[in-house]
Amino acid sequence: MSERGPRERMVFSAAQLIRRDGVAATGMREVAAHAGAPRGSLQHYFPGGKEQLVNEAVGWAGRYAGRRVARFLAALDEPTPSALFAAMVRQWTDEYEADGFAGGCPVAAATIDCAESTESTREAASAAFATWTGPVAQALADMGVPEQRAGELATLMISSLEGALLIARAERDVRALTTVARELGPLLDAAVTTGD
């Protein structure tokens, strides 16, 4: 985080605080303190206030999730749809088993907190999910899943992961996460129609 400038640190910090506390409980002062940035810089960098900062944090989270897909694929010995989904899930089971269940997805948190009341945040969340779904769908297509089905399965994967995150946090147990990975794996692999 230290290589980032103050603006980037504040966006990152906002995403981290939103994923832990939600939008309503994340204050601008807390973001500045978490980022190690002067409070006065918030108005300078985010003249649109908290709404702008939240929207940029949501956008950052979508881009981060989208970029993670390539890293997951690079780490796989044999890229298959089920292995990709298992890696996506494992990121969360590892975090929860190591650090507890305090954090969730900042895009989901912003959607839950703001989608009905703040149109720009709803749009930012929708764009963030698209930014994440696109690389997943492309990875599936590259593995031999027909293009239209790849998009549908990418949506299923992300929807299942997000729902399992909510259940895992409620139960304080990774059971829902391991279940979706195990149960969706065969379905995902069965969608591959082209040979290696």
PyMOL CGO cylinders between C-alpha atoms (Angstrom):
from pymol import cmd
from pymol.cgo import CYLINDER

trace = [
    CYLINDER, 0.00, 0.00, 0.00, 2.94, 2.36, 0.62, 0.3, 1, 1, 1, 1, 1, 1,
    CYLINDER, 2.94, 2.36, 0.62, 3.73, 2.72, -3.11, 0.3, 1, 1, 1, 1, 1, 1,
    CYLINDER, 3.73, 2.72, -3.11, 0.30, 4.19, -3.74, 0.3, 1, 1, 1, 1, 1, 1,
    CYLINDER, 0.30, 4.19, -3.74, -0.30, 7.91, -3.61, 0.3, 1, 1, 1, 1, 1, 1,
    CYLINDER, -0.30, 7.91, -3.61, -2.75, 9.39, -1.09, 0.3, 1, 1, 1, 1, 1, 1,
    CYLINDER, -2.75, 9.39, -1.09, -5.71, 9.20, -3.48, 0.3, 1, 1, 1, 1, 1, 1,
    CYLINDER, -5.71, 9.20, -3.48, -5.11, 5.54, -4.30, 0.3, 1, 1, 1, 1, 1, 1,
    CYLINDER, -5.11, 5.54, -4.30, -4.56, 4.73, -0.62, 0.3, 1, 1, 1, 1, 1, 1,
    CYLINDER, -4.56, 4.73, -0.62, -7.91, 6.31, 0.25, 0.3, 1, 1, 1, 1, 1, 1,
    CYLINDER, -7.91, 6.31, 0.25, -9.75, 4.32, -2.44, 0.3, 1, 1, 1, 1, 1, 1,
    CYLINDER, -9.75, 4.32, -2.44, -8.08, 1.12, -1.24, 0.3, 1, 1, 1, 1, 1, 1,
    CYLINDER, -8.08, 1.12, -1.24, -8.83, 1.95, 2.40, 0.3, 1, 1, 1, 1, 1, 1,
    CYLINDER, -8.83, 1.95, 2.40, -12.45, 2.71, 1.59, 0.3, 1, 1, 1, 1, 1, 1,
    CYLINDER, -12.45, 2.71, 1.59, -12.78, -0.69, -0.10, 0.3, 1, 1, 1, 1, 1, 1,
    CYLINDER, -12.78, -0.69, -0.10, -11.23, -2.43, 2.92, 0.3, 1, 1, 1, 1, 1, 1,
    CYLINDER, -11.23, -2.43, 2.92, -13.47, -0.63, 5.41, 0.3, 1, 1, 1, 1, 1, 1,
    CYLINDER, -13.47, -0.63, 5.41, -16.61, -1.14, 3.31, 0.3, 1, 1, 1, 1, 1, 1,
    CYLINDER, -16.61, -1.14, 3.31, -15.91, -4.87, 3.02, 0.3, 1, 1, 1, 1, 1, 1,
    CYLINDER, -15.91, -4.87, 3.02, -15.66, -5.05, 6.82, 0.3, 1, 1, 1, 1, 1, 1,
    CYLINDER, -15.66, -5.05, 6.82, -18.22, -2.49, 8.04, 0.3, 1, 1, 1, 1, 1, 1,
    CYLINDER, -18.22, -2.49, 8.04, -20.50, -1.68, 5.10, 0.3, 1, 1, 1, 1, 1, 1,
    CYLINDER, -20.50, -1.68, 5.10, -21.03, 1.71, 3.50, 0.3, 1, 1, 1, 1, 1, 1,
    CYLINDER, -21.03, 1.71, 3.50, -23.17, 3.30, 6.21, 0.3, 1, 1, 1, 1, 1, 1,
    CYLINDER, -23.17, 3.30, 6.21, -20.62, 2.59, 8.96, 0.3, 1, 1, 1, 1, 1, 1,
    CYLINDER, -20.62, 2.59, 8.96, -17.62, 3.70, 6.89, 0.3, 1, 1, 1, 1, 1, 1,
    CYLINDER, -17.62, 3.70, 6.89, -16.92, 7.35, 7.54, 0.3, 1, 1, 1, 1, 1, 1,
    CYLINDER, -16.92, 7.35, 7.54, -14.66, 9.67, 5.62, 0.3, 1, 1, 1, 1, 1, 1,
    CYLINDER, -14.66, 9.67, 5.62, -12.53, 10.30, 8.74, 0.3, 1, 1, 1, 1, 1, 1,
    CYLINDER, -12.53, 10.30, 8.74, -12.00, 6.57, 9.20, 0.3, 1, 1, 1, 1, 1, 1,
    CYLINDER, -12.00, 6.57, 9.20, -10.96, 6.24, 5.56, 0.3, 1, 1, 1, 1, 1, 1,
    CYLINDER, -10.96, 6.24, 5.56, -8.43, 9.07, 5.90, 0.3, 1, 1, 1, 1, 1, 1,
    CYLINDER, -8.43, 9.07, 5.90, -7.03, 7.58, 9.11, 0.3, 1, 1, 1, 1, 1, 1,
    CYLINDER, -7.03, 7.58, 9.11, -6.83, 4.07, 7.63, 0.3, 1, 1, 1, 1, 1, 1,
    CYLINDER, -6.83, 4.07, 7.63, -5.05, 5.46, 4.55, 0.3, 1, 1, 1, 1, 1, 1,
    CYLINDER, -5.05, 5.46, 4.55, -2.69, 7.62, 6.58, 0.3, 1, 1, 1, 1, 1, 1,
    CYLINDER, -2.69, 7.62, 6.58, -3.86, 10.64, 4.57, 0.3, 1, 1, 1, 1, 1, 1,
    CYLINDER, -3.86, 10.64, 4.57, -4.65, 14.14, 5.80, 0.3, 1, 1, 1, 1, 1, 1,
    CYLINDER, -4.65, 14.14, 5.80, -8.39, 14.63, 6.29, 0.3, 1, 1, 1, 1, 1, 1,
    CYLINDER, -8.39, 14.63, 6.29, -8.31, 17.76, 4.19, 0.3, 1, 1, 1, 1, 1, 1,
    CYLINDER, -8.31, 17.76, 4.19, -7.17, 15.74, 1.20, 0.3, 1, 1, 1, 1, 1, 1,
    CYLINDER, -7.17, 15.74, 1.20, -10.53, 13.96, 1.02, 0.3, 1, 1, 1, 1, 1, 1,
    CYLINDER, -10.53, 13.96, 1.02, -12.30, 17.05, -0.31, 0.3, 1, 1, 1, 1, 1, 1,
    CYLINDER, -12.30, 17.05, -0.31, -9.44, 17.69, -2.72, 0.3, 1, 1, 1, 1, 1, 1,
    CYLINDER, -9.44, 17.69, -2.72, -9.45, 14.19, -4.21, 0.3, 1, 1, 1, 1, 1, 1,
    CYLINDER, -9.45, 14.19, -4.21, -13.15, 13.45, -3.81, 0.3, 1, 1, 1, 1, 1, 1,
    CYLINDER, -13.15, 13.45, -3.81, -15.12, 16.64, -4.42, 0.3, 1, 1, 1, 1, 1, 1,
    CYLINDER, -15.12, 16.64, -4.42, -18.22, 14.43, -4.81, 0.3, 1, 1, 1, 1, 1, 1,
    CYLINDER, -18.22, 14.43, -4.81, -17.81, 13.40, -1.17, 0.3, 1, 1, 1, 1, 1, 1,
    CYLINDER, -17.81, 13.40, -1.17, -18.49, 9.98, 0.25, 0.3, 1, 1, 1, 1, 1, 1,
    CYLINDER, -18.49, 9.98, 0.25, -20.61, 8.90, -2.71, 0.3, 1, 1, 1, 1, 1, 1,
    CYLINDER, -20.61, 8.90, -2.71, -17.70, 9.46, -5.10, 0.3, 1, 1, 1, 1, 1, 1,
    CYLINDER, -17.70, 9.46, -5.10, -15.28, 7.69, -2.78, 0.3, 1, 1, 1, 1, 1, 1,
    CYLINDER, -15.28, 7.69, -2.78, -17.60, 4.69, -2.35, 0.3, 1, 1, 1, 1, 1, 1,
    CYLINDER, -17.60, 4.69, -2.35, -18.15, 4.44, -6.10, 0.3, 1, 1, 1, 1, 1, 1,
    CYLINDER, -18.15, 4.44, -6.10, -14.42, 4.53, -6.77, 0.3, 1, 1, 1, 1, 1, 1,
    CYLINDER, -14.42, 4.53, -6.77, -13.80, 1.90, -4.08, 0.3, 1, 1, 1, 1, 1, 1,
    CYLINDER, -13.80, 1.90, -4.08, -16.44, -0.33, -5.67, 0.3, 1, 1, 1, 1, 1, 1,
    CYLINDER, -16.44, -0.33, -5.67, -14.82, 0.16, -9.08, 0.3, 1, 1, 1, 1, 1, 1,
    CYLINDER, -14.82, 0.16, -9.08, -11.41, -0.68, -7.60, 0.3, 1, 1, 1, 1, 1, 1,
    CYLINDER, -11.41, -0.68, -7.60, -12.84, -3.88, -6.09, 0.3, 1, 1, 1, 1, 1, 1,
    CYLINDER, -12.84, -3.88, -6.09, -14.32, -4.98, -9.42, 0.3, 1, 1, 1, 1, 1, 1,
    CYLINDER, -14.32, -4.98, -9.42, -11.02, -4.40, -11.21, 0.3, 1, 1, 1, 1, 1, 1,
    CYLINDER, -11.02, -4.40, -11.21, -9.13, -6.24, -8.46, 0.3, 1, 1, 1, 1, 1, 1,
    CYLINDER, -9.13, -6.24, -8.46, -11.45, -9.26, -8.72, 0.3, 1, 1, 1, 1, 1, 1,
    CYLINDER, -11.45, -9.26, -8.72, -11.16, -9.25, -12.51, 0.3, 1, 1, 1, 1, 1, 1,
    CYLINDER, -11.16, -9.25, -12.51, -7.35, -9.17, -12.37, 0.3, 1, 1, 1, 1, 1, 1,
    CYLINDER, -7.35, -9.17, -12.37, -7.30, -12.01, -9.83, 0.3, 1, 1, 1, 1, 1, 1,
    CYLINDER, -7.30, -12.01, -9.83, -8.76, -14.35, -12.46, 0.3, 1, 1, 1, 1, 1, 1,
    CYLINDER, -8.76, -14.35, -12.46, -5.49, -14.28, -14.46, 0.3, 1, 1, 1, 1, 1, 1,
    CYLINDER, -5.49, -14.28, -14.46, -3.49, -14.96, -11.30, 0.3, 1, 1, 1, 1, 1, 1,
    CYLINDER, -3.49, -14.96, -11.30, -5.71, -17.89, -10.38, 0.3, 1, 1, 1, 1, 1, 1,
    CYLINDER, -5.71, -17.89, -10.38, -5.32, -19.33, -13.89, 0.3, 1, 1, 1, 1, 1, 1,
    CYLINDER, -5.32, -19.33, -13.89, -1.55, -18.89, -13.85, 0.3, 1, 1, 1, 1, 1, 1,
    CYLINDER, -1.55, -18.89, -13.85, -1.33, -20.88, -10.62, 0.3, 1, 1, 1, 1, 1, 1,
    CYLINDER, -1.33, -20.88, -10.62, -3.31, -23.84, -11.96, 0.3, 1, 1, 1, 1, 1, 1,
    CYLINDER, -3.31, -23.84, -11.96, -1.44, -26.89, -13.24, 0.3, 1, 1, 1, 1, 1, 1,
    CYLINDER, -1.44, -26.89, -13.24, -4.42, -27.78, -15.42, 0.3, 1, 1, 1, 1, 1, 1,
    CYLINDER, -4.42, -27.78, -15.42, -6.90, -24.96, -16.04, 0.3, 1, 1, 1, 1, 1, 1,
    CYLINDER, -6.90, -24.96, -16.04, -10.42, -26.32, -15.84, 0.3, 1, 1, 1, 1, 1, 1,
    CYLINDER, -10.42, -26.32, -15.84, -13.62, -24.48, -14.99, 0.3, 1, 1, 1, 1, 1, 1,
    CYLINDER, -13.62, -24.48, -14.99, -13.91, -26.31, -11.67, 0.3, 1, 1, 1, 1, 1, 1,
    CYLINDER, -13.91, -26.31, -11.67, -10.29, -25.58, -10.76, 0.3, 1, 1, 1, 1, 1, 1,
    CYLINDER, -10.29, -25.58, -10.76, -10.77, -21.88, -11.51, 0.3, 1, 1, 1, 1, 1, 1,
    CYLINDER, -10.77, -21.88, -11.51, -13.88, -21.74, -9.33, 0.3, 1, 1, 1, 1, 1, 1,
    CYLINDER, -13.88, -21.74, -9.33, -12.14, -23.69, -6.57, 0.3, 1, 1, 1, 1, 1, 1,
    CYLINDER, -12.14, -23.69, -6.57, -9.31, -21.12, -6.63, 0.3, 1, 1, 1, 1, 1, 1,
    CYLINDER, -9.31, -21.12, -6.63, -11.83, -18.26, -6.44, 0.3, 1, 1, 1, 1, 1, 1,
    CYLINDER, -11.83, -18.26, -6.44, -13.47, -19.91, -3.44, 0.3, 1, 1, 1, 1, 1, 1,
    CYLINDER, -13.47, -19.91, -3.44, -10.16, -20.84, -1.81, 0.3, 1, 1, 1, 1, 1, 1,
    CYLINDER, -10.16, -20.84, -1.81, -9.15, -17.17, -1.67, 0.3, 1, 1, 1, 1, 1, 1,
    CYLINDER, -9.15, -17.17, -1.67, -12.06, -16.66, 0.72, 0.3, 1, 1, 1, 1, 1, 1,
    CYLINDER, -12.06, -16.66, 0.72, -11.81, -19.89, 2.71, 0.3, 1, 1, 1, 1, 1, 1,
    CYLINDER, -11.81, -19.89, 2.71, -8.12, -19.15, 3.30, 0.3, 1, 1, 1, 1, 1, 1,
    CYLINDER, -8.12, -19.15, 3.30, -8.92, -15.63, 4.48, 0.3, 1, 1, 1, 1, 1, 1,
    CYLINDER, -8.92, -15.63, 4.48, -11.73, -16.73, 6.75, 0.3, 1, 1, 1, 1, 1, 1,
    CYLINDER, -11.73, -16.73, 6.75, -9.76, -19.58, 8.27, 0.3, 1, 1, 1, 1, 1, 1,
    CYLINDER, -9.76, -19.58, 8.27, -6.74, -17.31, 8.88, 0.3, 1, 1, 1, 1, 1, 1,
    CYLINDER, -6.74, -17.31, 8.88, -8.38, -14.02, 9.85, 0.3, 1, 1, 1, 1, 1, 1,
    CYLINDER, -8.38, -14.02, 9.85, -11.98, -14.72, 10.80, 0.3, 1, 1, 1, 1, 1, 1,
    CYLINDER, -11.98, -14.72, 10.80, -15.18, -13.74, 9.07, 0.3, 1, 1, 1, 1, 1, 1,
    CYLINDER, -15.18, -13.74, 9.07, -15.13, -9.95, 9.40, 0.3, 1, 1, 1, 1, 1, 1,
    CYLINDER, -15.13, -9.95, 9.40, -14.62, -9.15, 5.71, 0.3, 1, 1, 1, 1, 1, 1,
    CYLINDER, -14.62, -9.15, 5.71, -16.84, -9.63, 2.73, 0.3, 1, 1, 1, 1, 1, 1,
    CYLINDER, -16.84, -9.63, 2.73, -17.01, -8.35, -0.81, 0.3, 1, 1, 1, 1, 1, 1,
    CYLINDER, -17.01, -8.35, -0.81, -17.06, -4.52, -0.93, 0.3, 1, 1, 1, 1, 1, 1,
    CYLINDER, -17.06, -4.52, -0.93, -19.16, -4.59, -4.11, 0.3, 1, 1, 1, 1, 1, 1,
    CYLINDER, -19.16, -4.59, -4.11, -21.80, -6.71, -2.41, 0.3, 1, 1, 1, 1, 1, 1,
    CYLINDER, -21.80, -6.71, -2.41, -21.71, -4.49, 0.68, 0.3, 1, 1, 1, 1, 1, 1,
    CYLINDER, -21.71, -4.49, 0.68, -22.22, -1.36, -1.40, 0.3, 1, 1, 1, 1, 1, 1,
    CYLINDER, -22.22, -1.36, -1.40, -25.03, -3.04, -3.33, 0.3, 1, 1, 1, 1, 1, 1,
    CYLINDER, -25.03, -3.04, -3.33, -26.81, -4.07, -0.15, 0.3, 1, 1, 1, 1, 1, 1,
    CYLINDER, -26.81, -4.07, -0.15, -26.35, -0.66, 1.50, 0.3, 1, 1, 1, 1, 1, 1,
    CYLINDER, -26.35, -0.66, 1.50, -26.92, 1.69, -1.43, 0.3, 1, 1, 1, 1, 1, 1,
    CYLINDER, -26.92, 1.69, -1.43, -28.46, 0.12, -4.53, 0.3, 1, 1, 1, 1, 1, 1,
    CYLINDER, -28.46, 0.12, -4.53, -31.95, 1.42, -3.82, 0.3, 1, 1, 1, 1, 1, 1,
    CYLINDER, -31.95, 1.42, -3.82, -30.97, 4.83, -2.49, 0.3, 1, 1, 1, 1, 1, 1,
    CYLINDER, -30.97, 4.83, -2.49, -27.97, 5.89, -4.58, 0.3, 1, 1, 1, 1, 1, 1,
    CYLINDER, -27.97, 5.89, -4.58, -28.20, 5.34, -8.33, 0.3, 1, 1, 1, 1, 1, 1,
    CYLINDER, -28.20, 5.34, -8.33, -24.54, 6.11, -8.99, 0.3, 1, 1, 1, 1, 1, 1,
    CYLINDER, -24.54, 6.11, -8.99, -23.47, 3.45, -6.49, 0.3, 1, 1, 1, 1, 1, 1,
    CYLINDER, -23.47, 3.45, -6.49, -25.87, 0.92, -7.99, 0.3, 1, 1, 1, 1, 1, 1,
    CYLINDER, -25.87, 0.92, -7.99, -24.34, 1.68, -11.40, 0.3, 1, 1, 1, 1, 1, 1,
    CYLINDER, -24.34, 1.68, -11.40, -20.81, 1.40, -9.97, 0.3, 1, 1, 1, 1, 1, 1,
    CYLINDER, -20.81, 1.40, -9.97, -21.66, -1.98, -8.42, 0.3, 1, 1, 1, 1, 1, 1,
    CYLINDER, -21.66, -1.98, -8.42, -23.22, -3.23, -11.65, 0.3, 1, 1, 1, 1, 1, 1,
    CYLINDER, -23.22, -3.23, -11.65, -20.11, -2.16, -13.58, 0.3, 1, 1, 1, 1, 1, 1,
    CYLINDER, -20.11, -2.16, -13.58, -17.84, -3.79, -10.98, 0.3, 1, 1, 1, 1, 1, 1,
    CYLINDER, -17.84, -3.79, -10.98, -19.65, -7.10, -11.28, 0.3, 1, 1, 1, 1, 1, 1,
    CYLINDER, -19.65, -7.10, -11.28, -19.35, -6.86, -15.09, 0.3, 1, 1, 1, 1, 1, 1,
    CYLINDER, -19.35, -6.86, -15.09, -15.63, -6.10, -14.74, 0.3, 1, 1, 1, 1, 1, 1,
    CYLINDER, -15.63, -6.10, -14.74, -15.28, -9.29, -12.72, 0.3, 1, 1, 1, 1, 1, 1,
    CYLINDER, -15.28, -9.29, -12.72, -17.64, -11.48, -14.78, 0.3, 1, 1, 1, 1, 1, 1,
    CYLINDER, -17.64, -11.48, -14.78, -15.94, -10.64, -18.07, 0.3, 1, 1, 1, 1, 1, 1,
    CYLINDER, -15.94, -10.64, -18.07, -12.55, -12.23, -17.27, 0.3, 1, 1, 1, 1, 1, 1,
    CYLINDER, -12.55, -12.23, -17.27, -14.25, -15.28, -15.74, 0.3, 1, 1, 1, 1, 1, 1,
    CYLINDER, -14.25, -15.28, -15.74, -16.37, -15.75, -18.87, 0.3, 1, 1, 1, 1, 1, 1,
    CYLINDER, -16.37, -15.75, -18.87, -13.32, -15.30, -21.10, 0.3, 1, 1, 1, 1, 1, 1,
    CYLINDER, -13.32, -15.30, -21.10, -11.37, -17.86, -19.08, 0.3, 1, 1, 1, 1, 1, 1,
    CYLINDER, -11.37, -17.86, -19.08, -14.22, -20.35, -19.43, 0.3, 1, 1, 1, 1, 1, 1,
    CYLINDER, -14.22, -20.35, -19.43, -14.45, -19.72, -23.17, 0.3, 1, 1, 1, 1, 1, 1,
    CYLINDER, -14.45, -19.72, -23.17, -10.68, -20.23, -23.46, 0.3, 1, 1, 1, 1, 1, 1,
    CYLINDER, -10.68, -20.23, -23.46, -11.14, -23.60, -21.75, 0.3, 1, 1, 1, 1, 1, 1,
    CYLINDER, -11.14, -23.60, -21.75, -13.69, -24.70, -24.35, 0.3, 1, 1, 1, 1, 1, 1,
    CYLINDER, -13.69, -24.70, -24.35, -17.02, -23.55, -22.91, 0.3, 1, 1, 1, 1, 1, 1,
    CYLINDER, -17.02, -23.55, -22.91, -19.22, -22.09, -25.68, 0.3, 1, 1, 1, 1, 1, 1,
    CYLINDER, -19.22, -22.09, -25.68, -19.16, -18.28, -25.47, 0.3, 1, 1, 1, 1, 1, 1,
    CYLINDER, -19.16, -18.28, -25.47, -22.80, -17.66, -24.49, 0.3, 1, 1, 1, 1, 1, 1,
    CYLINDER, -22.80, -17.66, -24.49, -22.74, -20.44, -21.92, 0.3, 1, 1, 1, 1, 1, 1,
    CYLINDER, -22.74, -20.44, -21.92, -19.43, -19.08, -20.58, 0.3, 1, 1, 1, 1, 1, 1,
    CYLINDER, -19.43, -19.08, -20.58, -21.10, -15.78, -19.73, 0.3, 1, 1, 1, 1, 1, 1,
    CYLINDER, -21.10, -15.78, -19.73, -24.01, -17.53, -18.06, 0.3, 1, 1, 1, 1, 1, 1,
    CYLINDER, -24.01, -17.53, -18.06, -21.72, -19.79, -16.05, 0.3, 1, 1, 1, 1, 1, 1,
    CYLINDER, -21.72, -19.79, -16.05, -19.53, -16.85, -15.03, 0.3, 1, 1, 1, 1, 1, 1,
    CYLINDER, -19.53, -16.85, -15.03, -22.64, -15.20, -13.61, 0.3, 1, 1, 1, 1, 1, 1,
    CYLINDER, -22.64, -15.20, -13.61, -23.55, -18.44, -11.83, 0.3, 1, 1, 1, 1, 1, 1,
    CYLINDER, -23.55, -18.44, -11.83, -20.05, -18.74, -10.36, 0.3, 1, 1, 1, 1, 1, 1,
    CYLINDER, -20.05, -18.74, -10.36, -19.96, -15.20, -9.04, 0.3, 1, 1, 1, 1, 1, 1,
    CYLINDER, -19.96, -15.20, -9.04, -23.54, -15.34, -7.77, 0.3, 1, 1, 1, 1, 1, 1,
    CYLINDER, -23.54, -15.34, -7.77, -22.83, -18.61, -5.97, 0.3, 1, 1, 1, 1, 1, 1,
    CYLINDER, -22.83, -18.61, -5.97, -19.63, -17.25, -4.48, 0.3, 1, 1, 1, 1, 1, 1,
    CYLINDER, -19.63, -17.25, -4.48, -21.32, -14.06, -3.26, 0.3, 1, 1, 1, 1, 1, 1,
    CYLINDER, -21.32, -14.06, -3.26, -24.19, -16.00, -1.70, 0.3, 1, 1, 1, 1, 1, 1,
    CYLINDER, -24.19, -16.00, -1.70, -21.81, -18.45, -0.05, 0.3, 1, 1, 1, 1, 1, 1,
    CYLINDER, -21.81, -18.45, -0.05, -19.84, -15.51, 1.39, 0.3, 1, 1, 1, 1, 1, 1,
    CYLINDER, -19.84, -15.51, 1.39, -22.98, -14.20, 3.07, 0.3, 1, 1, 1, 1, 1, 1,
    CYLINDER, -22.98, -14.20, 3.07, -23.83, -17.60, 4.51, 0.3, 1, 1, 1, 1, 1, 1,
    CYLINDER, -23.83, -17.60, 4.51, -20.23, -18.20, 5.64, 0.3, 1, 1, 1, 1, 1, 1,
    CYLINDER, -20.23, -18.20, 5.64, -20.17, -14.88, 7.47, 0.3, 1, 1, 1, 1, 1, 1,
    CYLINDER, -20.17, -14.88, 7.47, -23.54, -15.58, 9.10, 0.3, 1, 1, 1, 1, 1, 1,
    CYLINDER, -23.54, -15.58, 9.10, -22.56, -19.10, 10.17, 0.3, 1, 1, 1, 1, 1, 1,
    CYLINDER, -22.56, -19.10, 10.17, -18.92, -18.27, 10.95, 0.3, 1, 1, 1, 1, 1, 1,
    CYLINDER, -18.92, -18.27, 10.95, -18.06, -21.38, 8.97, 0.3, 1, 1, 1, 1, 1, 1,
    CYLINDER, -18.06, -21.38, 8.97, -16.65, -22.01, 5.47, 0.3, 1, 1, 1, 1, 1, 1,
    CYLINDER, -16.65, -22.01, 5.47, -19.15, -24.83, 4.85, 0.3, 1, 1, 1, 1, 1, 1,
    CYLINDER, -19.15, -24.83, 4.85, -21.20, -22.89, 2.27, 0.3, 1, 1, 1, 1, 1, 1,
    CYLINDER, -21.20, -22.89, 2.27, -18.06, -21.97, 0.35, 0.3, 1, 1, 1, 1, 1, 1,
    CYLINDER, -18.06, -21.97, 0.35, -16.70, -25.51, 0.18, 0.3, 1, 1, 1, 1, 1, 1,
    CYLINDER, -16.70, -25.51, 0.18, -20.17, -26.76, -0.75, 0.3, 1, 1, 1, 1, 1, 1,
    CYLINDER, -20.17, -26.76, -0.75, -20.59, -24.46, -3.76, 0.3, 1, 1, 1, 1, 1, 1,
    CYLINDER, -20.59, -24.46, -3.76, -17.11, -25.33, -5.03, 0.3, 1, 1, 1, 1, 1, 1,
    CYLINDER, -17.11, -25.33, -5.03, -17.76, -29.07, -4.70, 0.3, 1, 1, 1, 1, 1, 1,
    CYLINDER, -17.76, -29.07, -4.70, -21.29, -29.03, -6.13, 0.3, 1, 1, 1, 1, 1, 1,
    CYLINDER, -21.29, -29.03, -6.13, -20.72, -26.62, -9.03, 0.3, 1, 1, 1, 1, 1, 1,
    CYLINDER, -20.72, -26.62, -9.03, -17.42, -28.15, -10.11, 0.3, 1, 1, 1, 1, 1, 1,
    CYLINDER, -17.42, -28.15, -10.11, -18.86, -31.05, -12.14, 0.3, 1, 1, 1, 1, 1, 1,
    CYLINDER, -18.86, -31.05, -12.14, -21.48, -28.79, -13.76, 0.3, 1, 1, 1, 1, 1, 1,
    CYLINDER, -21.48, -28.79, -13.76, -18.81, -26.31, -14.80, 0.3, 1, 1, 1, 1, 1, 1,
    CYLINDER, -18.81, -26.31, -14.80, -16.50, -28.97, -16.23, 0.3, 1, 1, 1, 1, 1, 1,
    CYLINDER, -16.50, -28.97, -16.23, -19.36, -30.62, -18.11, 0.3, 1, 1, 1, 1, 1, 1,
    CYLINDER, -19.36, -30.62, -18.11, -19.87, -27.36, -20.04, 0.3, 1, 1, 1, 1, 1, 1,
    CYLINDER, -19.87, -27.36, -20.04, -16.56, -27.79, -21.87, 0.3, 1, 1, 1, 1, 1, 1,
    CYLINDER, -16.56, -27.79, -21.87, -17.39, -28.90, -25.41, 0.3, 1, 1, 1, 1, 1, 1,
    CYLINDER, -17.39, -28.90, -25.41, -14.09, -28.58, -27.28, 0.3, 1, 1, 1, 1, 1, 1,
    CYLINDER, -14.09, -28.58, -27.28, -11.11, -30.89, -26.94, 0.3, 1, 1, 1, 1, 1, 1,
    CYLINDER, -11.11, -30.89, -26.94, -7.76, -29.92, -25.44, 0.3, 1, 1, 1, 1, 1, 1,
]
cmd.load_cgo(trace, "trace")
